[in-house]
Amino acid sequence: MSIGVLLPLILIGLLVGLLIGAIGIGGVLLVPSLAYIGDIPVHTAIPACMLSYIVSGVIGATIYARKGSINWQMAWWVCAGALPGAYFGALTISYLPSIALELIIAALIVFAGIDAIKQRTDQTEPPAIKNQTLLFVGFVTGVGSAMSGTGGPLVLVPILVWMKLPILMAVGLSQIVQLPISALATVGNLIHGHVDFYLGIGIAIVMITGVVTGARLAHVVPASLLKRIVAVVLIIVGIGMTFKIGFRLFLT
């Protein structure tokens, strides 16, 4: 791989790590970048990225935990739902149209972003959420992630923002949820496919600096500003997903 290709990929990896560390969402940019810029086959890029998310999740979760931004009781319930959800999504992906689910996720992301912008302040205390609700949220996150090929935070953060969870807590939970989802996906890829460990570890190494920087920035900037940043990113990503789906439908 030439320097002219490698350098842009390194910069994108740093940006993705920064976004993951700061707002949880960023991995959605990684696979397309590897495919279109690095000319890496999608079936090679996705397993490698899922492997790298284990590393970014551990680092991000560690920093957020040290800052006291993770509600562990909520995290256990969300993760407990995410594991069977991811398995169910992987089982049903060949029987259900993934495009319909992606459109629903895109609409949810845009709606959550607009709703977050309308909220003038960020709550400092989490609303009362039943454990059964958290379990269901985790299940939906797992199903949506597995069937759309996206990371857990991309599905979870919009849901938690819509549920009025404090933004740092929402991002902290997203750091945790990517661990079981990416680990389960990696195990599945090892059993049923192939994982390019060199590529996955290389991506993880590049993202580390970005994740650490992003996680620290998230705890420095005002919560209201962070929430607006999350809202804008959600809207951009949701619209981008919609256009991508429309382009795929046009080609078919």
Summary of the structure (lengths in Angstrom):
residues: 252
radius of gyration: 16.9
end to end distance: 31.9
largest distance: 52.8
contacts: 935
relative contact order: 0.21
helix: 81%
strand: 0%
